[in-house]
Amino acid sequence: MTASLPTPTAGRSDAALPVWDLSDLYPGPESAQLAADLDRAEESAREFERRHGGRVAALEGAGLAAAIGEYERIEEVLGRVMSYAQLLFSADSTPSSVGRFYQGMSERVTVISSALLFFTLELNRMEEATLAERLAAPAMARWRPWLRDLRVFRPHQLSDEVEKLLHEKEVTGPAAWSRLFDETVAGMRVEVAGEKLTVSAALNKLSDAERGVREAAGSAIGAAFGERIKLFSLITNTLAKDKEIVDGWRHYPRPESYRNRANMVEDEVVDALVAAVRDAFPRLSHRYYTLKARWLGLARLQHWDRNAPLPEDEDRAIGWAEARERVLAAYGRFSPELAAVGREFFERPWIDAALREGKAGGAFAHPTVPSAHPYLLLNYHGRTRDVMTLAHELGHGVHQVLAGGQGYLNSSTPLTLAETASVFGEMLTFRALLDAETNPARRRVMLAAKVEDMLNTVVRQTAFYRFESLLHAERRGGEVVAERIGEIWLEVQRESLGPAFEFSPEYAVFWSYIPHFIHTPFYVYAYAFGDCLVNALYAVFQGGHPGFAAKYLDLLRAGGTKRHQELLAPFGLDASEPSFWARGLDLIGGFIDELEAA
């Protein structure tokens, strides 16, 4: 590595905003500890392959359990290395040395993990009767959930040689295109009213109280992405074609199928969710935005008005300390244990909320590995929405801490369930703030803001999913030019947002800034799934369900060991029933009813 590589910033505060300290993972990019971990992992992986390659099916129950435990230990080391590299890159992708380090770690870890690939392939080739016999051993009980989820992909598994080729080419295929996208967006500057802003800061202007500022930001963002639309279209087309090729080899019935398998949810359940949300567009988003246009005194809304604050919304700046106390107090009223876990993120340098150039936009919670702890990334601008984002990401973080007790292989939660804790954390915070507010005008503003957040989560993300479905389907007929991608984007926006909107031409490129389309195709419906699930859960909680908090914490601790049917059963809920989604959507409709009556 080069001497110019930056050392991760230690935990400190810039303008009262925290910056994380990654030294709990490694002291620095060039640390002896990191190099030693990689060397030991490589040696262990090679030895593991020598001992078990071609002989997994012959292992008896106790021996197989021991082998899985050894596999988990090696994989966790690789997970720690890649978590560190990813977080360093997210903190500032501008220096070429950081990009080089990230790519170097990706390549090294790919080489090491190639030696382990045989293990899961051989496990999946085991006959059901043979595996059932091995699972009878007491030592195998711990690994039942992991094996259950692994074998979901058994029908789609290819030959060892092809699997190894796909694995090793990942760093020069999808991962490389994703990196190009990230570095391009991080390096962009959007000029708004003479000020050069990062993409994150420019997008934040779309929530400004002044319509002129919002319009200028909308035009500038459209122009900035429009200048690079050929690049973003190339990235999108290439990744969609790559996915089509792999899906074809694996015999997935449709582009969405792999993501649904990975989420451990049936295609039919996702179809039911999407159909329910689309059917609800008129009574939810169309109705709300018609109200909003009236409140703003506009005949039609433009895209830059979607997140505009209401005229009576003071939207005063909320300092970091106040945001922390609001969120922790809301968590604590529900469960002192939940708040205690959340408080650790603030007392230790596990959050990076500072605003700076080169930093990844948006927000996320990275679980890293159970032997360490999660980290949260936010871009905190001091708005009410930022407080909700903090509550959301802290929910993820708490979930990841609690699930960590299941170990590296069993702690990972499907995306659909991963959104449960985050959205529930938002709901707790919102309800606490709403219950404490006695001023009718301010309550209306808060309720409207919550409705908008829910529409962004359910309606907007479902529209995103619809956009991806249409785009990937059309890509199978050949490359889709940027203009056509824009047409598909506007089509789903009109359907989802309704007649209250008219869309200026630059909005046709706004699909290109959304990272989920690049990093995790078809991820987005997980937000709608999680929001509707939480709405149904919260209704059960409000109904005084006995022992709700304890059952909820058990749900979080389960990590990936249980499917959604098992997790929801203690609350009397079943996501496979059509009425389940209606229950979640009705909560949003009820909020809009209240706003209409106000």
SEDOLUM-204305 format. One record per residue (C-alpha): chain; x, y, z. Coordinates in Angstrom, 3 decimals. Layout:
BEGIN
LOVO  chain         x         y         z
LOVO      A         X         Y         Z
...
END
This chain:
BEGIN
LOVO  chain         x         y         z
LOVO      A     0.000     0.000     0.000
LOVO      A     1.131     3.568    -0.581
LOVO      A     2.294     5.858     2.158
LOVO      A    -0.356     8.396     1.189
LOVO      A    -3.230     6.238     2.384
LOVO      A    -5.288     8.187     4.947
LOVO      A    -5.760     6.762     8.397
LOVO      A    -9.432     6.573     9.456
LOVO      A   -10.533     9.531    11.522
LOVO      A   -10.736     8.799    15.230
LOVO      A   -14.012     9.455    16.994
LOVO      A   -14.419    13.208    17.362
LOVO      A   -16.968    15.899    16.625
LOVO      A   -16.995    18.384    13.739
LOVO      A   -19.495    21.154    14.469
LOVO      A   -21.056    18.886    17.116
LOVO      A   -21.548    16.063    14.604
LOVO      A   -19.852    12.745    15.383
LOVO      A   -17.325    10.989    13.166
LOVO      A   -16.790     7.276    13.527
LOVO      A   -13.604     5.538    14.602
LOVO      A   -12.923     2.426    12.542
LOVO      A   -10.040     1.244    14.700
LOVO      A   -12.305    -1.318    16.373
LOVO      A   -11.951    -3.125    13.048
LOVO      A    -8.333    -2.242    12.213
LOVO      A    -5.882     0.474    13.334
LOVO      A    -5.280     1.567     9.754
LOVO      A    -5.166     0.419     6.133
LOVO      A    -1.517    -0.563     6.415
LOVO      A    -1.747    -2.152     9.851
LOVO      A     0.147    -5.322    10.629
LOVO      A    -3.034    -6.753    12.142
LOVO      A    -4.924    -6.464     8.857
LOVO      A    -2.062    -8.012     6.866
LOVO      A    -1.743   -10.852     9.390
LOVO      A    -5.503   -11.527     9.298
LOVO      A    -5.412   -11.827     5.525
LOVO      A    -2.394   -14.119     5.575
LOVO      A    -3.907   -16.373     8.246
LOVO      A    -7.250   -16.449     6.466
LOVO      A    -5.587   -17.434     3.208
LOVO      A    -3.581   -20.187     4.886
LOVO      A    -6.665   -21.430     6.744
LOVO      A    -8.784   -21.395     3.576
LOVO      A    -6.196   -23.380     1.624
LOVO      A    -5.865   -25.916     4.441
LOVO      A    -9.665   -26.149     4.741
LOVO      A    -9.900   -26.901     1.011
LOVO      A    -7.137   -29.540     1.235
LOVO      A    -8.883   -31.341     4.087
LOVO      A   -12.481   -31.159     2.938
LOVO      A   -12.530   -30.576    -0.819
LOVO      A   -14.522   -33.388    -2.462
LOVO      A   -15.257   -35.028     0.896
LOVO      A   -18.014   -32.916     2.476
LOVO      A   -20.752   -35.502     1.908
LOVO      A   -18.684   -38.088     3.775
LOVO      A   -18.532   -36.026     6.974
LOVO      A   -20.645   -37.352     9.841
LOVO      A   -22.881   -35.034    11.872
LOVO      A   -20.367   -33.854    14.474
LOVO      A   -17.615   -33.566    11.869
LOVO      A   -19.825   -31.564     9.542
LOVO      A   -20.819   -29.214    12.377
LOVO      A   -17.135   -28.651    13.194
LOVO      A   -16.376   -27.953     9.523
LOVO      A   -19.178   -25.376     9.287
LOVO      A   -17.850   -23.713    12.450
LOVO      A   -14.383   -23.505    10.906
LOVO      A   -15.841   -22.129     7.672
LOVO      A   -17.701   -19.466     9.684
LOVO      A   -14.513   -18.373    11.481
LOVO      A   -12.634   -17.857     8.209
LOVO      A   -15.564   -16.075     6.571
LOVO      A   -15.885   -13.719     9.544
LOVO      A   -12.273   -12.611     9.143
LOVO      A   -12.914   -11.867     5.469
LOVO      A   -16.114   -10.068     6.454
LOVO      A   -14.178    -7.875     8.874
LOVO      A   -11.637    -6.924     6.203
LOVO      A   -14.276    -6.040     3.627
LOVO      A   -16.392    -4.149     6.173
LOVO      A   -13.363    -2.020     6.986
LOVO      A   -12.579    -1.363     3.322
LOVO      A   -16.195    -0.507     2.504
LOVO      A   -16.571     1.870     5.446
LOVO      A   -13.283     3.599     4.656
LOVO      A   -14.429     4.044     1.051
LOVO      A   -17.837     5.350     2.178
LOVO      A   -16.224     7.888     4.498
LOVO      A   -14.266     9.465     1.637
LOVO      A   -13.920     7.921    -1.806
LOVO      A   -12.088    10.948    -3.232
LOVO      A    -8.428     9.937    -2.625
LOVO      A    -7.222     7.507    -5.284
LOVO      A    -5.360     5.659    -2.531
LOVO      A    -8.676     4.795    -0.864
LOVO      A   -10.105     3.448    -4.104
LOVO      A    -6.937     1.460    -4.655
LOVO      A    -7.114     0.007    -1.150
LOVO      A   -10.776    -0.906    -1.552
LOVO      A   -10.118    -2.614    -4.875
LOVO      A    -7.027    -4.359    -3.476
LOVO      A    -8.973    -5.760    -0.537
LOVO      A   -11.820    -6.860    -2.830
LOVO      A    -9.401    -8.740    -5.054
LOVO      A    -7.478   -10.344    -2.195
LOVO      A   -10.628   -11.443    -0.369
LOVO      A   -12.080   -12.826    -3.610
LOVO      A    -8.972   -14.968    -4.114
LOVO      A    -9.134   -16.299    -0.556
LOVO      A   -12.872   -16.961    -0.626
LOVO      A   -12.478   -18.861    -3.901
LOVO      A   -10.764   -21.585    -1.901
LOVO      A   -13.881   -21.852     0.285
LOVO      A   -16.425   -21.885    -2.502
LOVO      A   -16.397   -25.668    -2.837
LOVO      A   -17.876   -26.057     0.656
LOVO      A   -21.302   -24.535     0.040
LOVO      A   -21.470   -26.112    -3.416
LOVO      A   -20.859   -29.564    -1.983
LOVO      A   -23.318   -28.963     0.839
LOVO      A   -25.975   -28.148    -1.725
LOVO      A   -25.215   -31.266    -3.723
LOVO      A   -25.940   -33.484    -0.726
LOVO      A   -29.129   -35.510    -1.092
LOVO      A   -31.984   -34.583     1.225
LOVO      A   -31.886   -37.950     2.994
LOVO      A   -28.142   -37.660     3.611
LOVO      A   -28.469   -34.157     4.987
LOVO      A   -31.409   -35.147     7.189
LOVO      A   -29.252   -37.884     8.687
LOVO      A   -26.456   -35.408     9.450
LOVO      A   -28.929   -32.914    10.948
LOVO      A   -29.950   -35.519    13.527
LOVO      A   -26.649   -34.922    15.330
LOVO      A   -27.055   -32.488    18.285
LOVO      A   -24.056   -30.434    17.131
LOVO      A   -25.853   -29.665    13.864
LOVO      A   -28.859   -27.957    15.508
LOVO      A   -27.144   -24.566    15.397
LOVO      A   -26.631   -24.769    11.640
LOVO      A   -30.151   -25.818    10.610
LOVO      A   -31.326   -22.278     9.681
LOVO      A   -28.193   -21.511     7.682
LOVO      A   -28.428   -24.771     5.735
LOVO      A   -32.142   -24.217     5.156
LOVO      A   -31.456   -20.826     3.578
LOVO      A   -28.415   -22.057     1.655
LOVO      A   -30.425   -24.793    -0.013
LOVO      A   -32.999   -22.335    -1.327
LOVO      A   -30.438   -21.723    -4.080
LOVO      A   -29.824   -25.404    -4.746
LOVO      A   -31.996   -25.572    -7.913
LOVO      A   -30.065   -22.610    -9.351
LOVO      A   -26.550   -23.838    -8.591
LOVO      A   -24.159   -24.306   -11.522
LOVO      A   -21.063   -26.477   -11.948
LOVO      A   -18.127   -25.833    -9.629
LOVO      A   -16.049   -24.385   -12.475
LOVO      A   -18.735   -21.930   -13.555
LOVO      A   -19.477   -20.917    -9.956
LOVO      A   -15.801   -20.235    -9.344
LOVO      A   -15.510   -18.225   -12.556
LOVO      A   -18.515   -16.061   -11.636
LOVO      A   -17.159   -15.583    -8.128
LOVO      A   -13.704   -14.494    -9.259
LOVO      A   -14.995   -12.213   -12.043
LOVO      A   -17.236   -10.293    -9.621
LOVO      A   -14.441    -7.780    -8.894
LOVO      A   -14.113    -6.893   -12.598
LOVO      A   -17.843    -7.153   -13.297
LOVO      A   -20.729    -5.838   -11.146
LOVO      A   -18.459    -4.689    -8.321
LOVO      A   -16.344    -2.610   -10.701
LOVO      A   -19.385    -0.944   -12.263
LOVO      A   -20.774    -0.217    -8.790
LOVO      A   -17.504     1.391    -7.798
LOVO      A   -17.552     3.533   -10.945
LOVO      A   -21.051     4.712   -10.047
LOVO      A   -20.066     5.518    -6.434
LOVO      A   -16.924     7.416    -7.373
LOVO      A   -18.719     9.364   -10.096
LOVO      A   -21.540    10.501    -7.794
LOVO      A   -19.149    11.273    -4.913
LOVO      A   -17.022    13.429    -7.219
LOVO      A   -19.940    15.381    -8.697
LOVO      A   -20.636    18.980    -7.740
LOVO      A   -24.035    20.549    -8.370
LOVO      A   -24.116    24.332    -8.755
LOVO      A   -27.171    25.821    -7.058
LOVO      A   -27.450    29.622    -6.961
LOVO      A   -23.708    29.984    -7.486
LOVO      A   -22.805    27.491    -4.761
LOVO      A   -21.139    24.199    -5.667
LOVO      A   -22.695    21.428    -3.603
LOVO      A   -22.291    17.691    -3.237
LOVO      A   -25.155    15.613    -4.607
LOVO      A   -26.353    14.952    -1.043
LOVO      A   -26.406    18.664    -0.193
LOVO      A   -28.152    19.543    -3.457
LOVO      A   -30.843    16.904    -2.882
LOVO      A   -31.366    18.375     0.583
LOVO      A   -32.308    21.681    -1.082
LOVO      A   -35.386    19.959    -2.516
LOVO      A   -36.867    20.221     0.979
LOVO      A   -36.205    23.962     1.309
LOVO      A   -39.078    26.202     2.373
LOVO      A   -38.434    28.593    -0.548
LOVO      A   -39.922    27.317    -3.794
LOVO      A   -37.343    29.195    -5.830
LOVO      A   -34.534    27.370    -4.031
LOVO      A   -36.239    24.020    -4.636
LOVO      A   -36.750    24.780    -8.311
LOVO      A   -33.131    25.876    -8.739
LOVO      A   -31.924    22.718    -7.013
LOVO      A   -34.210    20.508    -9.114
LOVO      A   -32.975    22.089   -12.331
LOVO      A   -29.331    21.909   -11.267
LOVO      A   -29.547    18.257   -10.200
LOVO      A   -31.262    17.406   -13.491
LOVO      A   -28.560    19.249   -15.440
LOVO      A   -25.698    17.604   -13.523
LOVO      A   -27.022    14.086   -14.013
LOVO      A   -28.158    14.908   -17.546
LOVO      A   -24.574    15.760   -18.486
LOVO      A   -23.524    12.273   -17.365
LOVO      A   -26.639    10.376   -18.398
LOVO      A   -24.831     8.333   -21.056
LOVO      A   -22.442     7.017   -18.403
LOVO      A   -25.238     6.195   -15.958
LOVO      A   -27.227     4.550   -18.756
LOVO      A   -24.217     2.458   -19.731
LOVO      A   -23.693     1.342   -16.138
LOVO      A   -27.375     0.469   -15.773
LOVO      A   -27.602    -1.378   -19.097
LOVO      A   -24.413    -3.328   -18.449
LOVO      A   -25.486    -4.445   -14.994
LOVO      A   -28.973    -5.381   -16.236
LOVO      A   -27.466    -7.444   -19.079
LOVO      A   -24.988    -9.086   -16.717
LOVO      A   -27.889   -10.012   -14.449
LOVO      A   -29.876   -11.371   -17.384
LOVO      A   -26.978   -13.626   -18.401
LOVO      A   -26.454   -14.994   -14.899
LOVO      A   -30.195   -15.379   -14.284
LOVO      A   -30.478   -17.301   -17.537
LOVO      A   -27.718   -19.714   -16.577
LOVO      A   -29.293   -20.200   -13.166
LOVO      A   -32.811   -20.633   -14.594
LOVO      A   -34.500   -17.948   -12.553
LOVO      A   -38.000   -17.453   -13.968
LOVO      A   -37.853   -13.644   -13.937
LOVO      A   -35.462   -10.795   -13.048
LOVO      A   -36.934   -10.326    -9.555
LOVO      A   -36.672   -13.987    -8.540
LOVO      A   -33.109   -14.012    -7.182
LOVO      A   -33.801   -11.110    -4.823
LOVO      A   -36.959   -12.773    -3.544
LOVO      A   -35.043   -16.004    -2.877
LOVO      A   -32.346   -14.040    -1.050
LOVO      A   -35.049   -12.337     1.014
LOVO      A   -36.536   -15.746     1.826
LOVO      A   -39.910   -14.565     0.586
LOVO      A   -42.043   -16.127    -2.101
LOVO      A   -42.630   -14.404    -5.461
LOVO      A   -46.368   -14.543    -4.776
LOVO      A   -46.028   -12.650    -1.483
LOVO      A   -44.082    -9.853    -3.186
LOVO      A   -46.590    -9.778    -6.043
LOVO      A   -49.423    -9.444    -3.516
LOVO      A   -47.634    -6.558    -1.783
LOVO      A   -46.974    -4.688    -5.042
LOVO      A   -50.535    -5.235    -6.266
LOVO      A   -51.996    -4.009    -2.966
LOVO      A   -49.865    -0.853    -2.981
LOVO      A   -50.583    -0.055    -6.637
LOVO      A   -54.313    -0.507    -6.014
LOVO      A   -53.992     1.923    -3.094
LOVO      A   -52.257     4.702    -5.071
LOVO      A   -55.516     6.698    -5.605
LOVO      A   -56.594     6.647    -1.947
LOVO      A   -53.091     7.273    -0.614
LOVO      A   -50.570     9.223    -2.689
LOVO      A   -53.000    10.712    -5.228
LOVO      A   -55.288    11.936    -2.465
LOVO      A   -52.502    13.273    -0.267
LOVO      A   -50.683    15.210    -2.987
LOVO      A   -53.958    16.779    -4.113
LOVO      A   -54.304    18.030    -0.547
LOVO      A   -50.701    19.229    -0.527
LOVO      A   -51.134    21.194    -3.764
LOVO      A   -54.099    22.973    -2.162
LOVO      A   -52.128    23.713     1.022
LOVO      A   -49.278    25.168    -1.047
LOVO      A   -51.697    27.205    -3.170
LOVO      A   -50.625    25.511    -6.410
LOVO      A   -52.745    24.230    -9.277
LOVO      A   -50.182    21.487    -9.972
LOVO      A   -47.088    20.275    -8.155
LOVO      A   -43.676    19.997    -9.773
LOVO      A   -41.245    17.281    -8.765
LOVO      A   -39.342    19.747    -6.589
LOVO      A   -42.515    20.346    -4.548
LOVO      A   -42.884    16.720    -3.460
LOVO      A   -40.854    17.159    -0.258
LOVO      A   -41.677    20.836     0.280
LOVO      A   -42.518    21.718     3.895
LOVO      A   -46.025    22.982     4.569
LOVO      A   -46.408    26.783     4.802
LOVO      A   -46.828    26.688     8.600
LOVO      A   -43.905    24.292     9.055
LOVO      A   -41.203    26.108    11.028
LOVO      A   -38.795    23.194    10.441
LOVO      A   -36.382    24.708    12.915
LOVO      A   -32.867    23.364    13.070
LOVO      A   -32.543    20.428    15.446
LOVO      A   -29.095    19.987    16.952
LOVO      A   -27.444    16.596    17.188
LOVO      A   -27.762    16.416    20.975
LOVO      A   -31.504    17.082    20.804
LOVO      A   -31.963    14.531    18.022
LOVO      A   -30.149    11.935    20.098
LOVO      A   -32.312    12.562    23.152
LOVO      A   -35.559    12.523    21.166
LOVO      A   -34.765     9.164    19.586
LOVO      A   -33.426     7.512    22.725
LOVO      A   -36.359     8.752    24.799
LOVO      A   -38.805     7.262    22.298
LOVO      A   -36.925     3.963    22.267
LOVO      A   -36.776     3.974    26.076
LOVO      A   -40.513     4.452    26.529
LOVO      A   -41.064     1.299    24.520
LOVO      A   -38.199    -0.752    25.978
LOVO      A   -35.346     0.306    28.284
LOVO      A   -33.270    -2.533    26.828
LOVO      A   -33.765    -1.241    23.289
LOVO      A   -32.680     2.242    24.382
LOVO      A   -29.649     0.893    26.264
LOVO      A   -28.344    -0.812    23.137
LOVO      A   -29.041     2.305    21.087
LOVO      A   -27.253     4.551    23.593
LOVO      A   -24.013     2.660    23.000
LOVO      A   -23.850     3.991    19.446
LOVO      A   -23.704     7.557    20.810
LOVO      A   -21.401     6.870    23.739
LOVO      A   -18.907     5.141    21.477
LOVO      A   -17.670     6.426    18.093
LOVO      A   -19.916     4.198    16.004
LOVO      A   -21.727     6.957    14.066
LOVO      A   -20.482     9.234    11.283
LOVO      A   -22.996    12.054    10.793
LOVO      A   -20.684    14.894     9.702
LOVO      A   -21.120    16.596     6.319
LOVO      A   -18.072    16.580     4.050
LOVO      A   -17.044    16.197     0.438
LOVO      A   -16.248    12.713    -0.811
LOVO      A   -18.522    11.031     1.713
LOVO      A   -21.230     8.641     0.540
LOVO      A   -24.653    10.235     0.315
LOVO      A   -27.775     9.067     2.113
LOVO      A   -27.559     6.872     5.174
LOVO      A   -26.941     3.247     6.105
LOVO      A   -26.175     0.867     8.955
LOVO      A   -23.336    -1.579     8.301
LOVO      A   -23.437    -4.684    10.535
LOVO      A   -19.711    -5.494    10.024
LOVO      A   -19.185    -8.742    11.995
LOVO      A   -20.522   -10.058    15.340
LOVO      A   -17.033    -9.942    16.878
LOVO      A   -17.057    -6.153    16.380
LOVO      A   -20.183    -3.943    16.131
LOVO      A   -22.248    -2.071    13.534
LOVO      A   -21.472     1.429    12.263
LOVO      A   -24.000     4.056    11.162
LOVO      A   -23.448     6.588     8.370
LOVO      A   -25.695     9.638     8.070
LOVO      A   -25.485    13.068     6.479
LOVO      A   -27.109    15.149     9.211
LOVO      A   -28.545    18.497     8.057
LOVO      A   -30.544    19.204    11.218
LOVO      A   -34.027    18.798     9.760
LOVO      A   -36.900    16.814    11.226
LOVO      A   -36.428    14.274     8.427
LOVO      A   -32.845    13.784     9.603
LOVO      A   -34.113    12.910    13.079
LOVO      A   -36.351    10.276    11.504
LOVO      A   -33.384     8.985     9.495
LOVO      A   -31.391     8.701    12.714
LOVO      A   -34.242     6.751    14.327
LOVO      A   -34.369     4.514    11.238
LOVO      A   -30.646     3.724    11.055
LOVO      A   -30.378     3.283    14.822
LOVO      A   -33.140     0.680    14.529
LOVO      A   -30.980    -1.192    12.045
LOVO      A   -27.971    -0.892    14.326
LOVO      A   -29.800    -2.169    17.406
LOVO      A   -31.188    -5.066    15.370
LOVO      A   -27.692    -5.941    14.147
LOVO      A   -26.287    -5.882    17.682
LOVO      A   -29.044    -8.113    19.047
LOVO      A   -28.882   -10.532    16.105
LOVO      A   -25.091   -10.748    16.442
LOVO      A   -25.523   -13.362    19.159
LOVO      A   -26.526   -15.823    16.434
LOVO      A   -23.004   -15.734    14.973
LOVO      A   -21.697   -14.630    11.595
LOVO      A   -23.631   -17.079     9.401
LOVO      A   -26.959   -16.940    11.244
LOVO      A   -27.094   -13.248    12.145
LOVO      A   -27.708   -11.928     8.645
LOVO      A   -31.358   -10.950     8.226
LOVO      A   -33.220   -10.954     4.891
LOVO      A   -33.746    -7.422     3.586
LOVO      A   -37.510    -7.608     4.068
LOVO      A   -37.104    -8.299     7.788
LOVO      A   -34.062    -6.052     8.157
LOVO      A   -36.331    -3.062     7.531
LOVO      A   -38.636    -4.049    10.405
LOVO      A   -36.503    -2.667    13.231
LOVO      A   -35.604     0.507    11.340
LOVO      A   -39.178     1.420    10.405
LOVO      A   -40.403     0.462    13.882
LOVO      A   -37.791     2.807    15.368
LOVO      A   -39.109     5.608    13.175
LOVO      A   -42.671     4.885    14.261
LOVO      A   -41.740     4.938    17.943
LOVO      A   -40.014     8.295    17.522
LOVO      A   -42.846     9.814    15.515
LOVO      A   -45.525     8.654    17.947
LOVO      A   -43.592    10.039    20.911
LOVO      A   -43.248    13.434    19.235
LOVO      A   -46.886    13.514    18.107
LOVO      A   -48.232    12.540    21.524
LOVO      A   -46.206    15.322    23.153
LOVO      A   -47.489    18.012    20.766
LOVO      A   -50.659    19.863    21.817
LOVO      A   -50.719    22.635    19.200
LOVO      A   -53.198    21.574    16.439
LOVO      A   -51.289    23.339    13.645
LOVO      A   -47.987    21.748    14.619
LOVO      A   -49.677    18.346    14.964
LOVO      A   -50.972    18.691    11.405
LOVO      A   -47.477    19.513    10.169
LOVO      A   -46.039    16.506    12.005
LOVO      A   -48.782    14.201    10.730
LOVO      A   -48.284    15.418     7.153
LOVO      A   -44.526    14.873     7.445
LOVO      A   -45.119    11.326     8.661
LOVO      A   -47.540    10.619     5.831
LOVO      A   -44.928    11.848     3.368
LOVO      A   -42.286     9.621     4.916
LOVO      A   -44.641     6.655     4.680
LOVO      A   -45.522     7.472     1.082
LOVO      A   -41.816     7.750     0.302
LOVO      A   -41.301     4.353     1.898
LOVO      A   -44.305     2.480     0.530
LOVO      A   -45.518     4.231    -2.639
LOVO      A   -42.211     5.590    -3.915
LOVO      A   -40.256     2.388    -3.264
LOVO      A   -42.965     0.281    -4.900
LOVO      A   -42.772     2.602    -7.909
LOVO      A   -38.988     2.117    -7.897
LOVO      A   -39.539    -1.639    -7.928
LOVO      A   -42.000    -1.266   -10.802
LOVO      A   -39.430     0.863   -12.682
LOVO      A   -36.765    -1.819   -12.236
LOVO      A   -39.143    -4.575   -13.344
LOVO      A   -40.081    -2.708   -16.522
LOVO      A   -36.497    -1.690   -17.248
LOVO      A   -35.010    -5.166   -16.791
LOVO      A   -37.797    -6.708   -18.874
LOVO      A   -37.170    -4.229   -21.703
LOVO      A   -33.391    -4.718   -21.475
LOVO      A   -33.896    -8.350   -22.471
LOVO      A   -34.825    -7.051   -25.925
LOVO      A   -31.631    -5.040   -26.298
LOVO      A   -29.904    -1.958   -24.864
LOVO      A   -32.317     0.645   -23.539
LOVO      A   -31.305     4.184   -24.501
LOVO      A   -31.296     6.933   -21.884
LOVO      A   -34.378     8.614   -23.368
LOVO      A   -36.387     5.410   -23.090
LOVO      A   -35.223     4.821   -19.507
LOVO      A   -36.461     8.322   -18.745
LOVO      A   -39.841     7.514   -20.315
LOVO      A   -40.205     4.413   -18.123
LOVO      A   -39.245     6.455   -15.078
LOVO      A   -41.836     9.150   -15.808
LOVO      A   -44.481     6.509   -16.513
LOVO      A   -44.169     4.967   -13.053
LOVO      A   -43.908     8.384   -11.403
LOVO      A   -47.161     9.527   -12.999
LOVO      A   -48.903     6.319   -11.984
LOVO      A   -47.680     6.449    -8.382
LOVO      A   -47.842    10.180    -7.587
LOVO      A   -51.031    10.970    -9.475
LOVO      A   -52.660    13.867   -11.320
LOVO      A   -51.568    16.515    -8.828
LOVO      A   -48.117    16.466   -10.479
LOVO      A   -46.731    17.629   -13.759
LOVO      A   -43.111    16.773   -14.442
LOVO      A   -40.596    19.136   -15.999
LOVO      A   -38.216    17.571   -18.552
LOVO      A   -35.157    17.348   -16.303
LOVO      A   -36.978    14.937   -13.984
LOVO      A   -36.559    12.220   -16.624
LOVO      A   -32.957    11.646   -15.433
LOVO      A   -33.665    11.483   -11.706
LOVO      A   -33.603     7.676   -11.747
LOVO      A   -29.858     7.865   -12.234
LOVO      A   -28.912     9.026    -8.727
LOVO      A   -30.559     6.115    -6.886
LOVO      A   -27.816     3.715    -5.715
LOVO      A   -30.088     0.758    -4.925
LOVO      A   -30.654     0.188    -8.651
LOVO      A   -26.910    -0.282    -9.021
LOVO      A   -25.831    -2.030    -5.835
LOVO      A   -28.814    -4.239    -5.014
LOVO      A   -31.313    -4.704    -7.852
LOVO      A   -34.906    -5.104    -6.646
LOVO      A   -33.944    -4.261    -3.054
LOVO      A   -36.408    -1.400    -2.899
LOVO      A   -39.638    -3.299    -2.261
LOVO      A   -38.114    -4.361     1.073
LOVO      A   -38.857    -0.840     2.356
LOVO      A   -42.542    -1.159     1.461
LOVO      A   -42.598    -4.679     2.912
LOVO      A   -41.023    -3.429     6.148
LOVO      A   -43.283    -0.383     6.445
LOVO      A   -46.505    -2.333     5.939
LOVO      A   -45.243    -5.058     8.269
LOVO      A   -44.421    -2.497    10.952
LOVO      A   -47.799    -0.784    10.511
LOVO      A   -49.479    -4.126    11.148
LOVO      A   -47.164    -4.830    14.082
LOVO      A   -47.742    -1.388    15.580
LOVO      A   -51.496    -1.882    15.374
LOVO      A   -51.050    -5.077    17.402
LOVO      A   -48.911    -3.149    19.908
LOVO      A   -51.508    -0.388    20.219
LOVO      A   -54.146    -3.034    20.786
LOVO      A   -52.376    -4.019    24.007
LOVO      A   -50.997    -7.359    22.846
LOVO      A   -49.582    -9.089    25.966
LOVO      A   -45.805    -9.237    26.210
LOVO      A   -45.375    -7.329    22.939
LOVO      A   -42.008    -5.681    23.758
LOVO      A   -40.417    -8.955    24.879
LOVO      A   -41.695   -10.743    21.772
LOVO      A   -40.420    -7.898    19.588
LOVO      A   -36.921    -8.137    21.084
LOVO      A   -36.993   -11.890    20.508
LOVO      A   -37.857   -11.177    16.869
LOVO      A   -34.755    -8.985    16.582
LOVO      A   -32.499   -11.474    18.372
LOVO      A   -33.543   -14.214    15.953
LOVO      A   -31.489   -12.651    13.161
LOVO      A   -31.758   -14.898    10.122
LOVO      A   -32.716   -18.058    12.006
LOVO      A   -36.458   -17.689    11.362
LOVO      A   -38.581   -16.865     8.327
LOVO      A   -41.248   -14.158     8.319
LOVO      A   -44.045   -16.687     8.984
LOVO      A   -42.362   -17.863    12.213
LOVO      A   -41.459   -14.360    13.352
LOVO      A   -44.942   -12.921    12.878
LOVO      A   -46.867   -15.887    14.285
LOVO      A   -46.480   -14.807    17.962
LOVO      A   -48.259   -11.563    17.042
LOVO      A   -51.090   -13.328    15.199
LOVO      A   -49.960   -11.984    11.803
LOVO      A   -49.444   -13.726     8.467
LOVO      A   -47.867   -11.852     5.525
LOVO      A   -49.207   -14.394     3.035
LOVO      A   -52.782   -13.224     3.672
LOVO      A   -54.019   -10.385     1.414
LOVO      A   -55.578    -8.676     4.433
LOVO      A   -52.126    -8.303     5.982
LOVO      A   -51.037    -5.675     3.446
LOVO      A   -54.416    -3.931     3.597
LOVO      A   -53.937    -3.568     7.355
LOVO      A   -50.649    -1.761     6.872
LOVO      A   -51.947     0.486     4.099
LOVO      A   -55.067     1.363     6.073
LOVO      A   -52.907     3.016     8.727
LOVO      A   -51.566     5.452     6.136
LOVO      A   -55.076     6.027     4.825
LOVO      A   -56.274     6.788     8.335
LOVO      A   -53.600     9.467     8.751
LOVO      A   -54.728    11.069     5.472
LOVO      A   -58.352    10.926     6.657
LOVO      A   -57.282    12.872     9.741
LOVO      A   -55.486    15.465     7.610
LOVO      A   -58.509    15.888     5.331
LOVO      A   -60.720    16.493     8.353
LOVO      A   -58.330    19.012     9.914
END
